[in-house]
Amino acid sequence: MPATATKEPAPFDIGALASSWVRSLRARNLSANTTRIYSRAVGELRTYLLEYTPDPDVPGARPAPAELEGEEGIHREHIEGYISDLMKRTSPGNAHQHFRSLKTFFNWCVDEEEMDRSPMRTMKAPALPDVEVPIIPDDSLKKLLSVCKGKTFEDRRDTAIIMMFLDTGARLSELTERLQAALDLDVMVLHVLGKGNRERPAPFGRASAVAMDRYLRAASKHIGRGLEPTDPLWFSTRRKDALTIWGVGTMIERRCKEAGIPHIHPHQFRHTFAHLWKVHRGDEDALMRIMGWRSRQMLSRYGASAGEERARAQHRELSPGDRLK
């Protein structure tokens, strides 16, 4: 009789553990954005492991994990393959973020006694290249705001969003996922929820306050009633419900095309804010408070954007050769 082919065991599915982990993250009251980032990382790892095939050109390459740990479990080799794949498909920054998320996940598995040891215990995070985030030029900002001029609900809303991005230095999730109660127009402060679920006041100026006031009046007409503290800060155009992070990003992309300028990522506003603060010799401790930073290393990281421009400007003021004349 012919020999019976050995059936390969089904790949281990980490889906149930991932769901438990996400529930634990919510129980810790982490921000919605942090939970979303963690959840996406472990979800994409799950897909990778379920579809995993060993490299035929690598002798002794491990097969897909058939269990959580042990000889046939999830090993460092699997995680390294996943991170390498991410580096090729996306970017070192995205791979670095997934690495940190997955390390947290496997540490949780150990804490919950689902595993004896994390497969990532000796792994090092992928190195991040020094990449300067481009600062948004003044002429691009003016063009962007010019295409939002008008009296429609969308024009009022989009102007207010762009002004608040530029004037507060807030992250995309911090500015978007807010209720009306978070805004104080009289004091000119938006209370945002940053990393680590820490709330902080993000001040803004008079021009932004005017833009917000115009938007709020347009929003009240848009939904057909007065605004309540529990209403979302930003409303969508068609469904008149909360504008999502995706919706804000899509809006900025569309407005950039209308203005005929290169695409602007929302995070560029944050770097631009930090750059302009430094250009005008703003206090660094105040900048840390506004941006929600606890480490002074962030000053250097964000200060790298357009740092050469600031250095040239200061050299023009302090040039030793010019001072001798």
C-alpha positions in Angstrom: 0.0 0.0 0.0 1.3 3.5 -0.8 2.5 5.5 2.2 0.1 7.9 3.6 1.2 11.6 3.2 1.8 13.3 6.5 -0.7 16.1 7.0 0.8 19.4 8.1 -0.7 20.7 11.4 -2.9 23.8 11.0 -1.1 27.0 11.9 -1.7 28.3 15.4 -4.2 31.2 15.5 -3.4 33.9 18.0 -6.8 35.6 17.3 -8.4 34.6 20.7 -5.4 35.8 22.6 -5.2 39.0 20.7 -8.9 39.7 21.5 -8.2 39.2 25.2 -5.2 41.5 25.0 -7.2 44.3 23.4 -9.9 43.9 26.1 -7.1 44.3 28.7 -5.9 47.4 27.0 -9.3 48.9 27.1 -9.6 48.0 30.8 -6.4 50.0 31.4 -8.1 53.0 29.9 -5.5 53.6 27.2 -6.4 56.1 24.5 -8.5 54.8 21.6 -5.6 55.6 19.2 -3.0 53.6 21.3 -5.4 50.6 21.4 -6.0 50.9 17.7 -2.2 50.8 17.0 -1.7 47.8 19.2 -4.7 46.0 17.8 -3.6 46.5 14.2 -0.1 45.2 14.9 -1.2 42.0 16.5 -3.9 41.6 13.9 -1.4 41.8 11.0 1.0 39.4 12.8 -1.9 36.9 13.1 -2.5 37.1 9.3 1.2 36.7 8.6 1.5 33.6 10.8 -1.6 32.0 9.3 -0.2 32.5 5.8 3.4 31.8 6.8 5.5 29.5 4.6 9.2 28.9 5.4 11.8 30.1 2.9 12.8 27.1 0.8 16.2 28.6 0.2 17.0 28.7 4.0 18.1 25.2 5.3 16.3 24.2 8.5 13.9 27.1 8.3 11.1 26.7 10.9 7.6 25.8 9.6 4.6 27.9 10.5 3.9 27.7 14.3 1.4 24.9 15.2 1.1 26.0 18.8 1.8 29.1 20.9 5.1 28.0 22.3 7.4 25.0 22.5 9.4 23.4 19.7 6.5 23.9 17.2 5.5 27.3 18.7 6.1 30.9 17.8 9.8 31.6 17.7 12.0 34.7 17.2 12.5 33.6 13.6 8.8 34.1 12.8 8.7 37.6 14.4 11.9 38.6 12.6 10.4 37.5 9.3 7.3 39.5 10.0 9.3 42.7 10.9 11.5 42.2 7.8 8.5 41.9 5.6 7.0 45.1 7.1 10.3 47.0 6.5 10.1 46.0 2.8 6.4 46.7 2.3 6.1 49.9 4.4 8.8 51.8 6.3 11.3 51.4 9.2 9.1 53.7 11.3 6.1 51.5 10.9 8.1 48.4 11.5 9.5 50.0 14.7 6.0 50.8 15.9 4.8 47.2 15.3 7.9 45.9 17.0 7.1 47.8 20.2 3.4 46.8 20.0 4.2 43.1 19.6 6.7 43.2 22.4 4.0 44.5 24.7 1.6 41.8 23.5 4.1 38.9 24.2 5.0 40.4 27.5 1.3 40.3 28.4 1.1 36.7 27.3 3.9 35.9 29.8 2.3 38.0 32.6 -1.0 36.1 32.0 1.0 32.8 32.2 0.0 31.8 28.6 3.7 31.6 27.8 6.8 30.9 29.8 9.0 33.2 27.7 8.5 35.8 25.1 9.8 34.9 21.6 10.9 38.6 21.5 12.8 38.7 24.8 16.3 39.1 23.1 15.2 40.9 20.0 16.3 44.5 19.3 14.0 47.0 17.7 14.8 47.9 14.0 17.0 51.0 13.7 15.3 54.2 12.7 17.1 56.3 10.1 17.3 60.0 10.8 14.6 61.3 8.5 13.6 65.0 8.7 9.8 65.5 8.4 9.4 68.3 5.9 8.1 71.6 7.2 5.1 73.0 5.5 6.1 76.2 3.7 4.2 79.4 4.4 3.1 79.7 0.7 1.6 76.2 0.9 -0.3 77.0 4.1 -1.7 80.2 2.5 -2.8 78.2 -0.7 -4.3 75.5 1.5 -6.3 78.0 3.5 -7.3 80.0 0.4 -9.2 77.0 -1.1 -11.2 76.7 2.1 -12.4 80.3 1.9 -16.2 80.4 1.7 -19.3 80.3 3.8 -20.3 76.7 3.4 -20.3 74.3 6.3 -17.3 72.4 4.8 -15.3 75.6 4.2 -15.9 76.7 7.8 -15.0 73.3 9.2 -11.9 72.7 7.0 -10.5 76.1 7.8 -11.0 75.5 11.5 -9.3 72.1 11.4 -6.3 73.4 9.5 -5.9 76.4 11.8 -6.2 74.2 14.9 -3.6 71.8 13.5 -1.2 74.6 12.9 -1.9 76.5 16.1 -2.0 73.7 18.7 0.6 71.3 17.5 -1.8 68.5 18.3 -1.6 65.0 16.9 -4.3 63.8 14.5 -6.1 61.6 17.1 -5.8 64.3 19.7 -7.5 66.9 17.6 -10.1 64.7 16.0 -11.4 62.4 18.7 -12.8 65.2 20.9 -16.2 66.3 22.1 -17.6 69.8 22.3 -17.0 69.8 26.1 -13.2 69.7 25.4 -13.3 73.2 23.8 -13.1 76.4 25.7 -13.3 79.3 23.2 -13.2 82.0 25.9 -9.9 80.8 27.3 -8.8 79.6 23.8 -7.9 76.1 24.9 -8.7 72.6 23.6 -8.3 69.8 26.1 -6.7 66.9 24.3 -6.0 63.4 25.3 -2.4 62.4 24.5 -0.2 59.4 24.8 -0.5 57.5 28.1 -4.1 58.7 28.3 -2.8 62.0 29.7 -5.0 65.1 29.2 -3.4 68.4 28.6 -4.6 71.9 27.5 -3.6 72.9 24.0 -3.8 76.7 23.6 -4.6 78.4 20.4 -4.6 82.0 19.2 -7.2 84.6 18.3 -7.3 83.8 14.6 -8.0 80.1 15.3 -10.6 81.1 17.9 -12.5 83.2 15.2 -12.2 80.2 12.8 -13.6 77.9 15.5 -16.5 80.3 16.3 -17.5 80.5 12.7 -17.3 76.7 12.4 -19.4 76.1 15.5 -22.2 78.4 14.2 -22.1 76.6 10.9 -22.2 73.2 12.6 -25.3 74.1 14.6 -27.1 75.0 11.4 -25.7 71.9 9.7 -27.2 69.5 12.3 -30.4 71.6 12.8 -30.0 72.3 16.5 -27.9 73.8 19.2 -24.6 72.0 20.0 -24.4 69.9 23.2 -21.3 69.2 25.3 -21.6 65.5 24.4 -21.6 66.2 20.6 -18.5 65.5 18.6 -16.2 68.4 18.0 -16.1 67.8 14.3 -19.1 66.7 12.1 -19.0 64.9 8.8 -20.7 66.5 5.8 -23.2 63.9 4.6 -24.0 61.7 7.6 -23.7 64.6 10.1 -22.0 62.3 12.6 -18.5 62.4 14.1 -15.7 63.1 11.6 -13.2 60.3 11.8 -9.4 60.4 11.7 -9.7 58.9 8.2 -12.1 61.6 7.2 -9.7 64.4 8.4 -6.8 62.8 6.5 -9.0 62.5 3.3 -10.1 66.1 3.7 -6.5 67.4 3.9 -5.5 65.3 0.9 -8.4 66.6 -1.2 -7.7 70.3 -0.2 -4.0 69.9 -1.1 -5.0 68.7 -4.6 -7.4 71.7 -4.9 -4.6 74.0 -3.8 -2.1 72.5 -6.2 0.4 71.7 -3.5 2.2 68.5 -2.5 0.4 66.1 -0.2 0.5 67.1 3.5 0.4 64.5 6.2 -1.4 65.8 9.4 1.7 65.1 11.5 3.6 67.7 9.4 1.6 70.4 11.1 3.0 69.2 14.5 6.6 69.4 13.2 5.8 72.8 11.6 4.5 74.1 14.9 7.6 73.0 16.8 9.8 74.5 14.0 8.1 77.9 14.1 8.2 77.9 17.9 12.0 77.4 17.8 12.4 80.0 15.0 10.8 82.6 17.2 12.9 81.6 20.2 10.0 80.2 22.2 10.7 78.7 25.6 11.5 75.0 25.4 9.9 74.1 28.6 6.7 75.7 27.4 7.0 73.8 24.1 7.3 70.5 26.0 4.1 71.3 27.9 2.1 72.3 24.8 3.3 69.2 22.9 2.8 66.8 25.8 6.4 65.6 25.9 8.0 64.2 29.0 11.5 63.6 27.5 13.7 66.4 26.3 14.9 64.0 23.6 11.7 64.9 21.7 13.0 68.5 21.5 15.9 67.3 19.4 13.8 64.9 17.4 11.3 67.5 16.4 13.9 70.2 16.3 15.7 68.3 13.5 13.0 69.3 11.0 14.3 72.4 9.2 17.2 72.6 11.7 19.7 73.7 9.1 17.4 76.6 8.1 17.3 77.8 11.7 21.1 77.4 12.0 21.6 79.5 8.9 19.2 82.2 10.2 21.0 82.4 13.6 24.4 82.4 11.8 23.3 85.5 9.9 22.6 87.2 13.2 25.7 86.0 15.0 28.4 85.7 12.3 31.8 86.4 13.9 33.1 87.6 10.5 30.3 90.1 10.1 30.7 91.4 13.6 34.3 92.4 12.9 33.3 94.7 10.1 
